[in-house]
Amino acid sequence: MCKVKTGALIVNKGDVQNMIVGIILRQQNKYKKEEILEMSKKYFQGSALEMDNNTFMEIIEENLEIFSRNEKIFCENGNYIPRSLI
């Protein structure tokens, strides 16, 4: 897996995308998309890039949809479950 940029190393939207994908793929328990948002904001601190919660959530939802469609994760009642738990 590649080194995911955090904080001041995040300089563009692609870096944010990679950070969010990394966070999603590292989950080992059930989680909600709001938890991914909070983790994303934490790892984003220190970046010169400006991004609001709505933009973060759009990227998160888009990636969760892709991973769900590809059966890497499953969604049940708003909880996302990594395939390794099923």
PDB file of N, CA, C and O in Angstrom:
ATOM      1  N   MET A   1       0.837  -1.170   0.000  1.00  0.00           N
ATOM      2  CA  MET A   1       0.000   0.000   0.000  1.00  0.00           C
ATOM      3  C   MET A   1       0.890   1.243   0.000  1.00  0.00           C
ATOM      4  O   MET A   1       1.974   1.225   0.582  1.00  0.00           O
ATOM      5  N   CYS A   2       0.448   2.305  -0.636  1.00  0.00           N
ATOM      6  CA  CYS A   2       1.246   3.518  -0.733  1.00  0.00           C
ATOM      7  C   CYS A   2       1.164   4.342   0.558  1.00  0.00           C
ATOM      8  O   CYS A   2       0.289   4.124   1.396  1.00  0.00           O
ATOM      9  N   LYS A   3       2.078   5.274   0.695  1.00  0.00           N
ATOM     10  CA  LYS A   3       2.078   6.187   1.836  1.00  0.00           C
ATOM     11  C   LYS A   3       0.986   7.217   1.596  1.00  0.00           C
ATOM     12  O   LYS A   3       0.989   7.907   0.577  1.00  0.00           O
ATOM     13  N   VAL A   4       0.062   7.320   2.526  1.00  0.00           N
ATOM     14  CA  VAL A   4      -1.054   8.254   2.400  1.00  0.00           C
ATOM     15  C   VAL A   4      -0.650   9.574   3.042  1.00  0.00           C
ATOM     16  O   VAL A   4      -0.185   9.604   4.181  1.00  0.00           O
ATOM     17  N   LYS A   5      -0.831  10.659   2.307  1.00  0.00           N
ATOM     18  CA  LYS A   5      -0.476  11.978   2.811  1.00  0.00           C
ATOM     19  C   LYS A   5      -1.497  12.445   3.843  1.00  0.00           C
ATOM     20  O   LYS A   5      -2.692  12.181   3.714  1.00  0.00           O
ATOM     21  N   THR A   6      -1.014  13.140   4.862  1.00  0.00           N
ATOM     22  CA  THR A   6      -1.876  13.728   5.879  1.00  0.00           C
ATOM     23  C   THR A   6      -1.375  15.132   6.186  1.00  0.00           C
ATOM     24  O   THR A   6      -0.264  15.504   5.808  1.00  0.00           O
ATOM     25  N   GLY A   7      -2.201  15.901   6.871  1.00  0.00           N
ATOM     26  CA  GLY A   7      -1.815  17.237   7.331  1.00  0.00           C
ATOM     27  C   GLY A   7      -1.294  18.128   6.227  1.00  0.00           C
ATOM     28  O   GLY A   7      -1.908  18.249   5.167  1.00  0.00           O
ATOM     29  N   ALA A   8      -0.143  18.757   6.485  1.00  0.00           N
ATOM     30  CA  ALA A   8       0.434  19.731   5.555  1.00  0.00           C
ATOM     31  C   ALA A   8       0.840  19.113   4.216  1.00  0.00           C
ATOM     32  O   ALA A   8       1.028  19.835   3.237  1.00  0.00           O
ATOM     33  N   LEU A   9       0.975  17.803   4.165  1.00  0.00           N
ATOM     34  CA  LEU A   9       1.347  17.145   2.904  1.00  0.00           C
ATOM     35  C   LEU A   9       0.191  17.076   1.913  1.00  0.00           C
ATOM     36  O   LEU A   9       0.406  16.814   0.729  1.00  0.00           O
ATOM     37  N   ILE A  10      -1.039  17.309   2.385  1.00  0.00           N
ATOM     38  CA  ILE A  10      -2.212  17.305   1.499  1.00  0.00           C
ATOM     39  C   ILE A  10      -2.273  18.639   0.777  1.00  0.00           C
ATOM     40  O   ILE A  10      -2.452  19.687   1.397  1.00  0.00           O
ATOM     41  N   VAL A  11      -2.120  18.589  -0.544  1.00  0.00           N
ATOM     42  CA  VAL A  11      -2.076  19.834  -1.327  1.00  0.00           C
ATOM     43  C   VAL A  11      -3.153  19.917  -2.412  1.00  0.00           C
ATOM     44  O   VAL A  11      -3.329  20.973  -3.019  1.00  0.00           O
ATOM     45  N   ASN A  12      -3.874  18.821  -2.666  1.00  0.00           N
ATOM     46  CA  ASN A  12      -4.917  18.876  -3.693  1.00  0.00           C
ATOM     47  C   ASN A  12      -6.025  17.866  -3.372  1.00  0.00           C
ATOM     48  O   ASN A  12      -5.913  17.077  -2.434  1.00  0.00           O
ATOM     49  N   LYS A  13      -7.075  17.910  -4.156  1.00  0.00           N
ATOM     50  CA  LYS A  13      -8.234  17.041  -3.918  1.00  0.00           C
ATOM     51  C   LYS A  13      -7.881  15.561  -4.086  1.00  0.00           C
ATOM     52  O   LYS A  13      -8.468  14.706  -3.423  1.00  0.00           O
ATOM     53  N   GLY A  14      -6.939  15.260  -4.957  1.00  0.00           N
ATOM     54  CA  GLY A  14      -6.483  13.874  -5.143  1.00  0.00           C
ATOM     55  C   GLY A  14      -5.872  13.317  -3.869  1.00  0.00           C
ATOM     56  O   GLY A  14      -6.066  12.147  -3.539  1.00  0.00           O
ATOM     57  N   ASP A  15      -5.128  14.159  -3.151  1.00  0.00           N
ATOM     58  CA  ASP A  15      -4.553  13.731  -1.876  1.00  0.00           C
ATOM     59  C   ASP A  15      -5.657  13.428  -0.858  1.00  0.00           C
ATOM     60  O   ASP A  15      -5.561  12.478  -0.081  1.00  0.00           O
ATOM     61  N   VAL A  16      -6.702  14.253  -0.880  1.00  0.00           N
ATOM     62  CA  VAL A  16      -7.845  14.032   0.027  1.00  0.00           C
ATOM     63  C   VAL A  16      -8.523  12.715  -0.328  1.00  0.00           C
ATOM     64  O   VAL A  16      -8.845  11.922   0.556  1.00  0.00           O
ATOM     65  N   GLN A  17      -8.738  12.482  -1.610  1.00  0.00           N
ATOM     66  CA  GLN A  17      -9.345  11.242  -2.092  1.00  0.00           C
ATOM     67  C   GLN A  17      -8.552  10.033  -1.606  1.00  0.00           C
ATOM     68  O   GLN A  17      -9.129   9.081  -1.079  1.00  0.00           O
ATOM     69  N   ASN A  18      -7.234  10.067  -1.780  1.00  0.00           N
ATOM     70  CA  ASN A  18      -6.382   8.957  -1.353  1.00  0.00           C
ATOM     71  C   ASN A  18      -6.423   8.758   0.158  1.00  0.00           C
ATOM     72  O   ASN A  18      -6.419   7.624   0.637  1.00  0.00           O
ATOM     73  N   MET A  19      -6.464   9.854   0.906  1.00  0.00           N
ATOM     74  CA  MET A  19      -6.533   9.771   2.359  1.00  0.00           C
ATOM     75  C   MET A  19      -7.831   9.071   2.789  1.00  0.00           C
ATOM     76  O   MET A  19      -7.811   8.192   3.651  1.00  0.00           O
ATOM     77  N   ILE A  20      -8.947   9.467   2.187  1.00  0.00           N
ATOM     78  CA  ILE A  20     -10.246   8.887   2.533  1.00  0.00           C
ATOM     79  C   ILE A  20     -10.302   7.412   2.162  1.00  0.00           C
ATOM     80  O   ILE A  20     -10.799   6.599   2.942  1.00  0.00           O
ATOM     81  N   VAL A  21      -9.807   7.057   0.995  1.00  0.00           N
ATOM     82  CA  VAL A  21      -9.763   5.652   0.587  1.00  0.00           C
ATOM     83  C   VAL A  21      -8.933   4.843   1.578  1.00  0.00           C
ATOM     84  O   VAL A  21      -9.316   3.739   1.967  1.00  0.00           O
ATOM     85  N   GLY A  22      -7.796   5.402   1.982  1.00  0.00           N
ATOM     86  CA  GLY A  22      -6.954   4.723   2.959  1.00  0.00           C
ATOM     87  C   GLY A  22      -7.674   4.500   4.281  1.00  0.00           C
ATOM     88  O   GLY A  22      -7.564   3.433   4.884  1.00  0.00           O
ATOM     89  N   ILE A  23      -8.407   5.506   4.725  1.00  0.00           N
ATOM     90  CA  ILE A  23      -9.150   5.387   5.984  1.00  0.00           C
ATOM     91  C   ILE A  23     -10.210   4.295   5.858  1.00  0.00           C
ATOM     92  O   ILE A  23     -10.342   3.458   6.751  1.00  0.00           O
ATOM     93  N   ILE A  24     -10.952   4.296   4.779  1.00  0.00           N
ATOM     94  CA  ILE A  24     -12.010   3.293   4.579  1.00  0.00           C
ATOM     95  C   ILE A  24     -11.421   1.886   4.553  1.00  0.00           C
ATOM     96  O   ILE A  24     -11.935   0.986   5.217  1.00  0.00           O
ATOM     97  N   LEU A  25     -10.352   1.692   3.795  1.00  0.00           N
ATOM     98  CA  LEU A  25      -9.780   0.361   3.637  1.00  0.00           C
ATOM     99  C   LEU A  25      -9.115  -0.173   4.908  1.00  0.00           C
ATOM    100  O   LEU A  25      -8.902  -1.378   5.038  1.00  0.00           O
ATOM    101  N   ARG A  26      -8.792   0.707   5.828  1.00  0.00           N
ATOM    102  CA  ARG A  26      -8.140   0.275   7.067  1.00  0.00           C
ATOM    103  C   ARG A  26      -9.136  -0.071   8.185  1.00  0.00           C
ATOM    104  O   ARG A  26      -8.731  -0.513   9.260  1.00  0.00           O
ATOM    105  N   GLN A  27     -10.416   0.126   7.935  1.00  0.00           N
ATOM    106  CA  GLN A  27     -11.410  -0.165   8.973  1.00  0.00           C
ATOM    107  C   GLN A  27     -11.520  -1.665   9.196  1.00  0.00           C
ATOM    108  O   GLN A  27     -11.585  -2.444   8.246  1.00  0.00           O
ATOM    109  N   GLN A  28     -11.540  -2.059  10.465  1.00  0.00           N
ATOM    110  CA  GLN A  28     -11.619  -3.471  10.813  1.00  0.00           C
ATOM    111  C   GLN A  28     -12.904  -3.822  11.554  1.00  0.00           C
ATOM    112  O   GLN A  28     -13.149  -4.988  11.860  1.00  0.00           O
ATOM    113  N   ASN A  29     -13.721  -2.816  11.840  1.00  0.00           N
ATOM    114  CA  ASN A  29     -14.996  -3.028  12.532  1.00  0.00           C
ATOM    115  C   ASN A  29     -16.084  -2.273  11.793  1.00  0.00           C
ATOM    116  O   ASN A  29     -15.801  -1.515  10.866  1.00  0.00           O
ATOM    117  N   LYS A  30     -17.333  -2.478  12.203  1.00  0.00           N
ATOM    118  CA  LYS A  30     -18.438  -1.722  11.619  1.00  0.00           C
ATOM    119  C   LYS A  30     -18.190  -0.236  11.848  1.00  0.00           C
ATOM    120  O   LYS A  30     -17.592   0.158  12.849  1.00  0.00           O
ATOM    121  N   TYR A  31     -18.654   0.582  10.912  1.00  0.00           N
ATOM    122  CA  TYR A  31     -18.491   2.026  11.048  1.00  0.00           C
ATOM    123  C   TYR A  31     -19.595   2.741  10.285  1.00  0.00           C
ATOM    124  O   TYR A  31     -20.261   2.153   9.433  1.00  0.00           O
ATOM    125  N   LYS A  32     -19.776   4.001  10.598  1.00  0.00           N
ATOM    126  CA  LYS A  32     -20.731   4.865   9.906  1.00  0.00           C
ATOM    127  C   LYS A  32     -19.937   5.898   9.108  1.00  0.00           C
ATOM    128  O   LYS A  32     -18.786   6.195   9.425  1.00  0.00           O
ATOM    129  N   LYS A  33     -20.567   6.434   8.077  1.00  0.00           N
ATOM    130  CA  LYS A  33     -19.859   7.404   7.237  1.00  0.00           C
ATOM    131  C   LYS A  33     -19.485   8.656   8.023  1.00  0.00           C
ATOM    132  O   LYS A  33     -18.513   9.330   7.683  1.00  0.00           O
ATOM    133  N   GLU A  34     -20.246   8.976   9.070  1.00  0.00           N
ATOM    134  CA  GLU A  34     -19.923  10.128   9.899  1.00  0.00           C
ATOM    135  C   GLU A  34     -18.600   9.923  10.659  1.00  0.00           C
ATOM    136  O   GLU A  34     -17.873  10.880  10.924  1.00  0.00           O
ATOM    137  N   GLU A  35     -18.307   8.680  10.999  1.00  0.00           N
ATOM    138  CA  GLU A  35     -17.036   8.372  11.651  1.00  0.00           C
ATOM    139  C   GLU A  35     -15.870   8.581  10.679  1.00  0.00           C
ATOM    140  O   GLU A  35     -14.802   9.060  11.063  1.00  0.00           O
ATOM    141  N   ILE A  36     -16.093   8.216   9.426  1.00  0.00           N
ATOM    142  CA  ILE A  36     -15.055   8.433   8.405  1.00  0.00           C
ATOM    143  C   ILE A  36     -14.835   9.934   8.227  1.00  0.00           C
ATOM    144  O   ILE A  36     -13.701  10.381   8.053  1.00  0.00           O
ATOM    145  N   LEU A  37     -15.921  10.713   8.270  1.00  0.00           N
ATOM    146  CA  LEU A  37     -15.802  12.166   8.163  1.00  0.00           C
ATOM    147  C   LEU A  37     -14.940  12.720   9.295  1.00  0.00           C
ATOM    148  O   LEU A  37     -14.044  13.528   9.051  1.00  0.00           O
ATOM    149  N   GLU A  38     -15.199  12.300  10.514  1.00  0.00           N
ATOM    150  CA  GLU A  38     -14.422  12.793  11.662  1.00  0.00           C
ATOM    151  C   GLU A  38     -12.945  12.413  11.554  1.00  0.00           C
ATOM    152  O   GLU A  38     -12.069  13.232  11.834  1.00  0.00           O
ATOM    153  N   MET A  39     -12.672  11.179  11.151  1.00  0.00           N
ATOM    154  CA  MET A  39     -11.278  10.760  10.976  1.00  0.00           C
ATOM    155  C   MET A  39     -10.611  11.568   9.858  1.00  0.00           C
ATOM    156  O   MET A  39      -9.455  11.973   9.981  1.00  0.00           O
ATOM    157  N   SER A  40     -11.346  11.798   8.772  1.00  0.00           N
ATOM    158  CA  SER A  40     -10.805  12.559   7.641  1.00  0.00           C
ATOM    159  C   SER A  40     -10.430  13.972   8.069  1.00  0.00           C
ATOM    160  O   SER A  40      -9.360  14.472   7.721  1.00  0.00           O
ATOM    161  N   LYS A  41     -11.311  14.609   8.822  1.00  0.00           N
ATOM    162  CA  LYS A  41     -11.037  15.970   9.288  1.00  0.00           C
ATOM    163  C   LYS A  41      -9.814  15.991  10.206  1.00  0.00           C
ATOM    164  O   LYS A  41      -9.023  16.934  10.169  1.00  0.00           O
ATOM    165  N   LYS A  42      -9.661  14.959  11.024  1.00  0.00           N
ATOM    166  CA  LYS A  42      -8.513  14.874  11.931  1.00  0.00           C
ATOM    167  C   LYS A  42      -7.209  14.794  11.131  1.00  0.00           C
ATOM    168  O   LYS A  42      -6.263  15.534  11.400  1.00  0.00           O
ATOM    169  N   TYR A  43      -7.166  13.886  10.141  1.00  0.00           N
ATOM    170  CA  TYR A  43      -5.955  13.705   9.349  1.00  0.00           C
ATOM    171  C   TYR A  43      -5.709  14.852   8.366  1.00  0.00           C
ATOM    172  O   TYR A  43      -4.602  15.001   7.848  1.00  0.00           O
ATOM    173  N   PHE A  44      -6.736  15.657   8.112  1.00  0.00           N
ATOM    174  CA  PHE A  44      -6.646  16.789   7.197  1.00  0.00           C
ATOM    175  C   PHE A  44      -6.063  18.027   7.886  1.00  0.00           C
ATOM    176  O   PHE A  44      -5.553  18.926   7.218  1.00  0.00           O
ATOM    177  N   GLN A  45      -6.138  18.074   9.207  1.00  0.00           N
ATOM    178  CA  GLN A  45      -5.657  19.242   9.952  1.00  0.00           C
ATOM    179  C   GLN A  45      -4.214  19.559   9.586  1.00  0.00           C
ATOM    180  O   GLN A  45      -3.363  18.672   9.516  1.00  0.00           O
ATOM    181  N   GLY A  46      -3.960  20.837   9.357  1.00  0.00           N
ATOM    182  CA  GLY A  46      -2.615  21.276   8.994  1.00  0.00           C
ATOM    183  C   GLY A  46      -2.438  21.500   7.503  1.00  0.00           C
ATOM    184  O   GLY A  46      -1.430  22.060   7.071  1.00  0.00           O
ATOM    185  N   SER A  47      -3.417  21.065   6.711  1.00  0.00           N
ATOM    186  CA  SER A  47      -3.338  21.262   5.269  1.00  0.00           C
ATOM    187  C   SER A  47      -3.683  22.714   4.925  1.00  0.00           C
ATOM    188  O   SER A  47      -4.550  23.318   5.555  1.00  0.00           O
ATOM    189  N   ALA A  48      -3.000  23.264   3.926  1.00  0.00           N
ATOM    190  CA  ALA A  48      -3.305  24.614   3.450  1.00  0.00           C
ATOM    191  C   ALA A  48      -4.564  24.624   2.582  1.00  0.00           C
ATOM    192  O   ALA A  48      -5.129  25.684   2.312  1.00  0.00           O
ATOM    193  N   LEU A  49      -4.995  23.455   2.153  1.00  0.00           N
ATOM    194  CA  LEU A  49      -6.185  23.314   1.323  1.00  0.00           C
ATOM    195  C   LEU A  49      -7.421  23.578   2.177  1.00  0.00           C
ATOM    196  O   LEU A  49      -7.462  23.204   3.349  1.00  0.00           O
ATOM    197  N   GLU A  50      -8.420  24.219   1.593  1.00  0.00           N
ATOM    198  CA  GLU A  50      -9.669  24.457   2.314  1.00  0.00           C
ATOM    199  C   GLU A  50     -10.743  23.528   1.768  1.00  0.00           C
ATOM    200  O   GLU A  50     -10.912  23.397   0.556  1.00  0.00           O
ATOM    201  N   MET A  51     -11.468  22.882   2.683  1.00  0.00           N
ATOM    202  CA  MET A  51     -12.518  21.949   2.273  1.00  0.00           C
ATOM    203  C   MET A  51     -13.584  21.907   3.364  1.00  0.00           C
ATOM    204  O   MET A  51     -13.268  21.774   4.546  1.00  0.00           O
ATOM    205  N   ASP A  52     -14.853  22.023   2.960  1.00  0.00           N
ATOM    206  CA  ASP A  52     -15.928  21.994   3.948  1.00  0.00           C
ATOM    207  C   ASP A  52     -16.452  20.567   4.139  1.00  0.00           C
ATOM    208  O   ASP A  52     -16.111  19.656   3.385  1.00  0.00           O
ATOM    209  N   ASN A  53     -17.288  20.401   5.165  1.00  0.00           N
ATOM    210  CA  ASN A  53     -17.823  19.067   5.497  1.00  0.00           C
ATOM    211  C   ASN A  53     -18.617  18.461   4.343  1.00  0.00           C
ATOM    212  O   ASN A  53     -18.575  17.247   4.140  1.00  0.00           O
ATOM    213  N   ASN A  54     -19.333  19.281   3.592  1.00  0.00           N
ATOM    214  CA  ASN A  54     -20.134  18.757   2.481  1.00  0.00           C
ATOM    215  C   ASN A  54     -19.245  18.138   1.403  1.00  0.00           C
ATOM    216  O   ASN A  54     -19.573  17.088   0.849  1.00  0.00           O
ATOM    217  N   THR A  55     -18.138  18.783   1.111  1.00  0.00           N
ATOM    218  CA  THR A  55     -17.217  18.250   0.103  1.00  0.00           C
ATOM    219  C   THR A  55     -16.585  16.953   0.586  1.00  0.00           C
ATOM    220  O   THR A  55     -16.467  15.989  -0.171  1.00  0.00           O
ATOM    221  N   PHE A  56     -16.173  16.937   1.871  1.00  0.00           N
ATOM    222  CA  PHE A  56     -15.646  15.701   2.451  1.00  0.00           C
ATOM    223  C   PHE A  56     -16.675  14.585   2.308  1.00  0.00           C
ATOM    224  O   PHE A  56     -16.352  13.484   1.862  1.00  0.00           O
ATOM    225  N   MET A  57     -17.916  14.877   2.691  1.00  0.00           N
ATOM    226  CA  MET A  57     -18.964  13.847   2.693  1.00  0.00           C
ATOM    227  C   MET A  57     -19.255  13.355   1.279  1.00  0.00           C
ATOM    228  O   MET A  57     -19.524  12.168   1.094  1.00  0.00           O
ATOM    229  N   GLU A  58     -19.208  14.227   0.283  1.00  0.00           N
ATOM    230  CA  GLU A  58     -19.406  13.797  -1.105  1.00  0.00           C
ATOM    231  C   GLU A  58     -18.345  12.772  -1.510  1.00  0.00           C
ATOM    232  O   GLU A  58     -18.657  11.750  -2.123  1.00  0.00           O
ATOM    233  N   ILE A  59     -17.101  13.056  -1.163  1.00  0.00           N
ATOM    234  CA  ILE A  59     -16.010  12.141  -1.508  1.00  0.00           C
ATOM    235  C   ILE A  59     -16.174  10.821  -0.756  1.00  0.00           C
ATOM    236  O   ILE A  59     -15.982   9.748  -1.327  1.00  0.00           O
ATOM    237  N   ILE A  60     -16.525  10.904   0.511  1.00  0.00           N
ATOM    238  CA  ILE A  60     -16.728   9.703   1.327  1.00  0.00           C
ATOM    239  C   ILE A  60     -17.853   8.851   0.761  1.00  0.00           C
ATOM    240  O   ILE A  60     -17.678   7.648   0.570  1.00  0.00           O
ATOM    241  N   GLU A  61     -19.004   9.454   0.492  1.00  0.00           N
ATOM    242  CA  GLU A  61     -20.157   8.712  -0.025  1.00  0.00           C
ATOM    243  C   GLU A  61     -19.856   8.088  -1.380  1.00  0.00           C
ATOM    244  O   GLU A  61     -20.257   6.955  -1.647  1.00  0.00           O
ATOM    245  N   GLU A  62     -19.152   8.819  -2.234  1.00  0.00           N
ATOM    246  CA  GLU A  62     -18.794   8.290  -3.557  1.00  0.00           C
ATOM    247  C   GLU A  62     -17.931   7.033  -3.417  1.00  0.00           C
ATOM    248  O   GLU A  62     -18.158   6.038  -4.105  1.00  0.00           O
ATOM    249  N   ASN A  63     -16.957   7.086  -2.535  1.00  0.00           N
ATOM    250  CA  ASN A  63     -16.066   5.939  -2.346  1.00  0.00           C
ATOM    251  C   ASN A  63     -16.770   4.777  -1.657  1.00  0.00           C
ATOM    252  O   ASN A  63     -16.538   3.621  -2.014  1.00  0.00           O
ATOM    253  N   LEU A  64     -17.616   5.057  -0.688  1.00  0.00           N
ATOM    254  CA  LEU A  64     -18.370   3.990  -0.032  1.00  0.00           C
ATOM    255  C   LEU A  64     -19.270   3.280  -1.048  1.00  0.00           C
ATOM    256  O   LEU A  64     -19.421   2.059  -1.003  1.00  0.00           O
ATOM    257  N   GLU A  65     -19.857   4.043  -1.953  1.00  0.00           N
ATOM    258  CA  GLU A  65     -20.710   3.463  -2.994  1.00  0.00           C
ATOM    259  C   GLU A  65     -19.899   2.552  -3.915  1.00  0.00           C
ATOM    260  O   GLU A  65     -20.338   1.456  -4.263  1.00  0.00           O
ATOM    261  N   ILE A  66     -18.727   3.011  -4.301  1.00  0.00           N
ATOM    262  CA  ILE A  66     -17.866   2.202  -5.181  1.00  0.00           C
ATOM    263  C   ILE A  66     -17.453   0.906  -4.489  1.00  0.00           C
ATOM    264  O   ILE A  66     -17.552  -0.170  -5.079  1.00  0.00           O
ATOM    265  N   PHE A  67     -16.994   1.002  -3.249  1.00  0.00           N
ATOM    266  CA  PHE A  67     -16.570  -0.196  -2.515  1.00  0.00           C
ATOM    267  C   PHE A  67     -17.741  -1.134  -2.259  1.00  0.00           C
ATOM    268  O   PHE A  67     -17.577  -2.354  -2.269  1.00  0.00           O
ATOM    269  N   SER A  68     -18.915  -0.571  -2.032  1.00  0.00           N
ATOM    270  CA  SER A  68     -20.106  -1.394  -1.817  1.00  0.00           C
ATOM    271  C   SER A  68     -20.490  -2.126  -3.103  1.00  0.00           C
ATOM    272  O   SER A  68     -20.796  -3.318  -3.081  1.00  0.00           O
ATOM    273  N   ARG A  69     -20.470  -1.407  -4.211  1.00  0.00           N
ATOM    274  CA  ARG A  69     -20.784  -2.006  -5.503  1.00  0.00           C
ATOM    275  C   ARG A  69     -19.824  -3.129  -5.854  1.00  0.00           C
ATOM    276  O   ARG A  69     -20.208  -4.112  -6.487  1.00  0.00           O
ATOM    277  N   ASN A  70     -18.567  -2.977  -5.439  1.00  0.00           N
ATOM    278  CA  ASN A  70     -17.547  -3.987  -5.718  1.00  0.00           C
ATOM    279  C   ASN A  70     -17.452  -5.046  -4.625  1.00  0.00           C
ATOM    280  O   ASN A  70     -16.538  -5.871  -4.621  1.00  0.00           O
ATOM    281  N   GLU A  71     -18.394  -5.011  -3.711  1.00  0.00           N
ATOM    282  CA  GLU A  71     -18.507  -5.979  -2.619  1.00  0.00           C
ATOM    283  C   GLU A  71     -17.269  -6.044  -1.731  1.00  0.00           C
ATOM    284  O   GLU A  71     -16.925  -7.108  -1.215  1.00  0.00           O
ATOM    285  N   LYS A  72     -16.606  -4.916  -1.555  1.00  0.00           N
ATOM    286  CA  LYS A  72     -15.489  -4.820  -0.610  1.00  0.00           C
ATOM    287  C   LYS A  72     -16.016  -4.490   0.785  1.00  0.00           C
ATOM    288  O   LYS A  72     -15.409  -4.842   1.797  1.00  0.00           O
ATOM    289  N   ILE A  73     -17.162  -3.805   0.812  1.00  0.00           N
ATOM    290  CA  ILE A  73     -17.853  -3.494   2.056  1.00  0.00           C
ATOM    291  C   ILE A  73     -19.341  -3.722   1.833  1.00  0.00           C
ATOM    292  O   ILE A  73     -19.805  -3.801   0.695  1.00  0.00           O
ATOM    293  N   PHE A  74     -20.081  -3.827   2.929  1.00  0.00           N
ATOM    294  CA  PHE A  74     -21.523  -3.991   2.855  1.00  0.00           C
ATOM    295  C   PHE A  74     -22.168  -2.968   3.774  1.00  0.00           C
ATOM    296  O   PHE A  74     -21.618  -2.621   4.819  1.00  0.00           O
ATOM    297  N   CYS A  75     -23.335  -2.490   3.377  1.00  0.00           N
ATOM    298  CA  CYS A  75     -24.050  -1.512   4.185  1.00  0.00           C
ATOM    299  C   CYS A  75     -25.311  -2.154   4.749  1.00  0.00           C
ATOM    300  O   CYS A  75     -26.105  -2.745   4.018  1.00  0.00           O
ATOM    301  N   GLU A  76     -25.478  -2.027   6.054  1.00  0.00           N
ATOM    302  CA  GLU A  76     -26.646  -2.577   6.725  1.00  0.00           C
ATOM    303  C   GLU A  76     -27.117  -1.558   7.752  1.00  0.00           C
ATOM    304  O   GLU A  76     -26.432  -1.311   8.744  1.00  0.00           O
ATOM    305  N   ASN A  77     -28.292  -0.960   7.516  1.00  0.00           N
ATOM    306  CA  ASN A  77     -28.871   0.030   8.427  1.00  0.00           C
ATOM    307  C   ASN A  77     -27.921   1.192   8.713  1.00  0.00           C
ATOM    308  O   ASN A  77     -27.829   1.651   9.851  1.00  0.00           O
ATOM    309  N   GLY A  78     -27.222   1.664   7.700  1.00  0.00           N
ATOM    310  CA  GLY A  78     -26.312   2.789   7.857  1.00  0.00           C
ATOM    311  C   GLY A  78     -24.951   2.434   8.404  1.00  0.00           C
ATOM    312  O   GLY A  78     -24.088   3.303   8.529  1.00  0.00           O
ATOM    313  N   ASN A  79     -24.744   1.169   8.734  1.00  0.00           N
ATOM    314  CA  ASN A  79     -23.445   0.692   9.198  1.00  0.00           C
ATOM    315  C   ASN A  79     -22.721   0.040   8.028  1.00  0.00           C
ATOM    316  O   ASN A  79     -23.290  -0.779   7.307  1.00  0.00           O
ATOM    317  N   TYR A  80     -21.478   0.408   7.855  1.00  0.00           N
ATOM    318  CA  TYR A  80     -20.665  -0.210   6.813  1.00  0.00           C
ATOM    319  C   TYR A  80     -19.828  -1.297   7.444  1.00  0.00           C
ATOM    320  O   TYR A  80     -19.239  -1.107   8.508  1.00  0.00           O
ATOM    321  N   ILE A  81     -19.778  -2.435   6.783  1.00  0.00           N
ATOM    322  CA  ILE A  81     -19.116  -3.612   7.333  1.00  0.00           C
ATOM    323  C   ILE A  81     -18.062  -4.090   6.337  1.00  0.00           C
ATOM    324  O   ILE A  81     -18.383  -4.396   5.188  1.00  0.00           O
ATOM    325  N   PRO A  82     -16.795  -4.154   6.780  1.00  0.00           N
ATOM    326  CA  PRO A  82     -15.759  -4.677   5.880  1.00  0.00           C
ATOM    327  C   PRO A  82     -16.035  -6.137   5.527  1.00  0.00           C
ATOM    328  O   PRO A  82     -16.531  -6.899   6.358  1.00  0.00           O
ATOM    329  N   ARG A  83     -15.723  -6.513   4.330  1.00  0.00           N
ATOM    330  CA  ARG A  83     -15.980  -7.878   3.870  1.00  0.00           C
ATOM    331  C   ARG A  83     -15.327  -8.926   4.784  1.00  0.00           C
ATOM    332  O   ARG A  83     -15.850 -10.031   4.929  1.00  0.00           O
ATOM    333  N   SER A  84     -14.208  -8.587   5.390  1.00  0.00           N
ATOM    334  CA  SER A  84     -13.499  -9.543   6.262  1.00  0.00           C
ATOM    335  C   SER A  84     -14.321  -9.936   7.479  1.00  0.00           C
ATOM    336  O   SER A  84     -14.016 -10.942   8.118  1.00  0.00           O
ATOM    337  N   LEU A  85     -15.364  -9.165   7.821  1.00  0.00           N
ATOM    338  CA  LEU A  85     -16.198  -9.493   8.973  1.00  0.00           C
ATOM    339  C   LEU A  85     -17.394 -10.369   8.628  1.00  0.00           C
ATOM    340  O   LEU A  85     -18.113 -10.828   9.516  1.00  0.00           O
ATOM    341  N   ILE A  86     -17.602 -10.597   7.347  1.00  0.00           N
ATOM    342  CA  ILE A  86     -18.794 -11.359   6.930  1.00  0.00           C
ATOM    343  C   ILE A  86     -18.433 -12.797   6.668  1.00  0.00           C
ATOM    344  O   ILE A  86     -19.299 -13.595   6.308  1.00  0.00           O
TER     345      ILE A  86
END
